[in-house]
Amino acid sequence: MKGKHNSVSSRLRNDLPGITVQRCVCHSLHLCASEACKQLPRRCKDLARDIYGYFKNNFCHVEPHKLLKPSQTRWLSLSEVVKRVSAQWNALRLFFTDQWLEARLTAAENIFRSLNDESLCLYYCFLEWVLPKFTDLNQYFQSEKVVITSLKSKVCETYTDLLLTFMDRDYVLRTIESNRHK
């Protein structure tokens, strides 16, 4: 779609000089979230995938209905997965403690260790808080109505919300205000 040679955008540029081709906002948000999530320990995604796989493979080979499988390529789909695992964290920890002690399965032991890792629990808390900010923004731009006119303000609002969580409020607001006048 966006390549330099023989893509939709390159053909449009050839046929319509001066055209502005806008990248897909939703795809850009996905890329941003994916790149940010590369900084997280791989164990975050592995835990969700391992839990799903454990239930799917150890209980009559049926799809677990309360747990979701994280997508290989869509980090934004991980929001619901994280929410479900976080909501069931203590129950899962009890279940996998029993599975590890009784069944002595390696898969259960790995999940047991992950669920008892306090830092991994904190990552899940963080993901449960931050991923909806991206998914909500993404869903907004996938609406049926025209929203391109609010693109900048919605992105700035989300960006400001993120900045305010770890930077001095006065500094952020003052900087935003001074940039509006430039």
RODO-2510 file (C-alpha; in nm, 4 decimals, decimal comma):
residues 182
     n   res          X          Y          Z
     1     m     0,0000     0,0000     0,0000
     2     k     0,2703     0,2506     0,0979
     3     g     0,5848     0,1226    -0,0740
     4     k     0,8034     0,3457    -0,2904
     5     h     0,7668     0,1319    -0,6003
     6     n     0,4502    -0,0080    -0,7557
     7     s     0,2248     0,0550    -0,4544
     8     v    -0,1138     0,2210    -0,4340
     9     s     0,0385     0,5409    -0,2938
    10     s     0,3220     0,5543    -0,5498
    11     r     0,0715     0,5065    -0,8341
    12     l    -0,1519     0,7806    -0,6955
    13     r     0,1480     1,0140    -0,6680
    14     n     0,2412     0,9403    -1,0296
    15     d    -0,1135     1,0028    -1,1551
    16     l    -0,1960     1,2941    -0,9258
    17     p     0,1102     1,5121    -0,8585
    18     g     0,0744     1,7086    -0,5358
    19     i    -0,1578     1,4578    -0,3725
    20     t    -0,1134     1,4027    -0,0008
    21     v    -0,1350     1,0395     0,1008
    22     q    -0,2192     0,9914     0,4675
    23     r    -0,0997     0,6816     0,6465
    24     c    -0,3648     0,4726     0,8215
    25     v    -0,4017     0,6106     1,1723
    26     c    -0,5101     0,2750     1,3120
    27     h    -0,2098     0,0967     1,1610
    28     s     0,0205     0,3683     1,2938
    29     l    -0,1256     0,3282     1,6444
    30     h    -0,0758    -0,0468     1,6214
    31     l     0,2878     0,0017     1,5152
    32     c     0,3436     0,2442     1,8025
    33     a     0,1968     0,0038     2,0583
    34     s     0,3898    -0,2892     1,9091
    35     e     0,7203    -0,1044     1,9264
    36     a     0,6541     0,0054     2,2836
    37     c     0,5626    -0,3493     2,3856
    38     k     0,8963    -0,4756     2,2536
    39     q     1,0458    -0,3096     2,5610
    40     l     0,8423    -0,5356     2,7904
    41     p     0,9766    -0,8732     2,8984
    42     r     0,8779    -1,1472     2,6552
    43     r     0,7336    -1,3331     2,9551
    44     c     0,4312    -1,0970     2,9496
    45     k     0,3067    -1,2322     2,6188
    46     d     0,4350    -1,5832     2,6912
    47     l     0,2306    -1,6067     3,0097
    48     a    -0,0974    -1,5279     2,8340
    49     r    -0,0173    -1,7670     2,5507
    50     d     0,0957    -2,0427     2,7921
    51     i    -0,2196    -2,0170     3,0048
    52     y    -0,4413    -2,0349     2,6996
    53     g    -0,2439    -2,3279     2,5575
    54     y    -0,2474    -2,5143     2,8885
    55     f    -0,6251    -2,5054     2,9127
    56     k    -0,6761    -2,5796     2,5458
    57     n    -0,4404    -2,8783     2,5410
    58     n    -0,5109    -3,0268     2,8836
    59     f    -0,8892    -3,0126     2,8970
    60     c    -1,0441    -3,2131     2,6144
    61     h    -0,8876    -2,9945     2,3461
    62     v    -1,1650    -2,7341     2,3595
    63     e    -1,1364    -2,3556     2,3310
    64     p    -1,1230    -2,1933     2,6765
    65     h    -1,4132    -1,9484     2,6890
    66     k    -1,3049    -1,7308     2,9779
    67     l    -0,9491    -1,6878     2,8551
    68     l    -0,8552    -1,5355     2,5237
    69     k    -0,5645    -1,6271     2,3019
    70     p    -0,3292    -1,3364     2,2313
    71     s    -0,2780    -1,2650     1,8641
    72     q     0,0669    -1,3182     1,7187
    73     t     0,0647    -0,9917     1,5257
    74     r    -0,1863    -0,7606     1,6952
    75     w    -0,0645    -0,6081     2,0188
    76     l    -0,3803    -0,4015     2,0446
    77     s    -0,5845    -0,7226     2,0714
    78     l    -0,3828    -0,8032     2,3820
    79     s    -0,5833    -0,5549     2,5884
    80     e    -0,8736    -0,7954     2,6429
    81     v    -0,6359    -1,0839     2,7069
    82     v    -0,4502    -0,8850     2,9730
    83     k    -0,7788    -0,7774     3,1320
    84     r    -0,8985    -1,1376     3,1610
    85     v    -0,5705    -1,2748     3,2978
    86     s    -0,5433    -0,9867     3,5476
    87     a    -0,9001    -1,0368     3,6683
    88     q    -0,8309    -1,4067     3,7272
    89     w    -0,4697    -1,3707     3,8481
    90     n    -0,5229    -1,5064     4,2025
    91     a    -0,7471    -1,7926     4,0893
    92     l    -0,4975    -1,8836     3,8177
    93     r    -0,2136    -1,8746     4,0694
    94     l    -0,4007    -2,1145     4,2996
    95     f    -0,4918    -2,3442     4,0106
    96     f    -0,1380    -2,3612     3,8731
    97     t     0,0113    -2,4074     4,2198
    98     d    -0,2040    -2,7180     4,2509
    99     q    -0,1241    -2,8318     3,8965
   100     w     0,2480    -2,7933     3,9499
   101     l     0,2533    -2,9654     4,2896
   102     e     0,0176    -3,2475     4,1888
   103     a     0,0764    -3,3095     3,8182
   104     r     0,4407    -3,1983     3,8069
   105     l     0,4005    -3,0804     3,4488
   106     t     0,6713    -2,8486     3,3140
   107     a     0,4091    -2,6285     3,1480
   108     a     0,2280    -2,5851     3,4796
   109     e     0,5555    -2,5085     3,6573
   110     n     0,6448    -2,2336     3,4081
   111     i     0,3035    -2,0721     3,4470
   112     f     0,3199    -2,1150     3,8259
   113     r     0,6557    -1,9351     3,8379
   114     s     0,5293    -1,6518     3,6160
   115     l     0,2120    -1,6021     3,8192
   116     n     0,4222    -1,5814     4,1367
   117     d     0,6593    -1,3228     3,9888
   118     e     0,5594    -0,9872     4,1410
   119     s     0,7314    -0,7879     3,8660
   120     l     0,5310    -0,9718     3,6001
   121     c     0,2123    -0,8936     3,7921
   122     l     0,3120    -0,5251     3,7869
   123     y     0,3651    -0,5395     3,4103
   124     y     0,0151    -0,6805     3,3725
   125     c    -0,1241    -0,3990     3,5892
   126     f     0,0573    -0,1471     3,3702
   127     l    -0,0649    -0,3121     3,0481
   128     e    -0,4201    -0,3250     3,1810
   129     w    -0,3989     0,0517     3,2331
   130     v    -0,2152     0,1593     2,9158
   131     l    -0,3432    -0,0713     2,6393
   132     p    -0,7039     0,0567     2,6567
   133     k    -0,5735     0,4067     2,5840
   134     f    -0,4451     0,2817     2,2490
   135     t    -0,7381     0,0521     2,1737
   136     d    -0,9932     0,3224     2,2548
   137     l    -0,8149     0,5668     2,0254
   138     n    -0,7901     0,3019     1,7567
   139     q    -1,1609     0,2176     1,7838
   140     y    -1,2500     0,5864     1,7661
   141     f    -1,0730     0,6183     1,4322
   142     q    -1,2449     0,3058     1,3010
   143     s    -1,5897     0,4520     1,3575
   144     e    -1,8452     0,4813     1,0801
   145     k    -1,8504     0,8609     1,0971
   146     v    -1,5881     1,0998     0,9633
   147     v    -1,3344     1,1644     1,2383
   148     i    -1,0298     1,2839     1,0441
   149     t    -1,1049     1,6394     1,1568
   150     s    -1,0489     1,5387     1,5192
   151     l    -0,7388     1,3285     1,4530
   152     k    -0,4870     1,5733     1,5948
   153     s    -0,6898     1,6679     1,9022
   154     k    -0,7651     1,3039     1,9942
   155     v    -0,4016     1,1964     1,9544
   156     c    -0,2818     1,5012     2,1528
   157     e    -0,5351     1,4275     2,4270
   158     t    -0,4115     1,0679     2,4612
   159     y    -0,0474     1,1753     2,4444
   160     t    -0,1049     1,4384     2,7142
   161     d    -0,2820     1,1827     2,9319
   162     l     0,0208     0,9530     2,9041
   163     l     0,2670     1,2344     2,9766
   164     l     0,0752     1,3458     3,2839
   165     t     0,1236     1,0065     3,4440
   166     f     0,4992     1,0421     3,4764
   167     m     0,5863     1,4093     3,4258
   168     d     0,5202     1,7223     3,6269
   169     r     0,1671     1,8445     3,5487
   170     d     0,2579     2,2142     3,5345
   171     y     0,5501     2,1457     3,3009
   172     v     0,3391     1,9346     3,0628
   173     l     0,0533     2,1846     3,0482
   174     r     0,2896     2,4818     3,0120
   175     t     0,4798     2,3081     2,7300
   176     i     0,1599     2,2150     2,5487
   177     e     0,0335     2,5708     2,5764
   178     s     0,3585     2,7196     2,4456
   179     n     0,3584     2,4770     2,1519
   180     r     0,0049     2,5792     2,0546
   181     h     0,1299     2,9339     1,9945
   182     k     0,4126     2,8271     1,7635
***
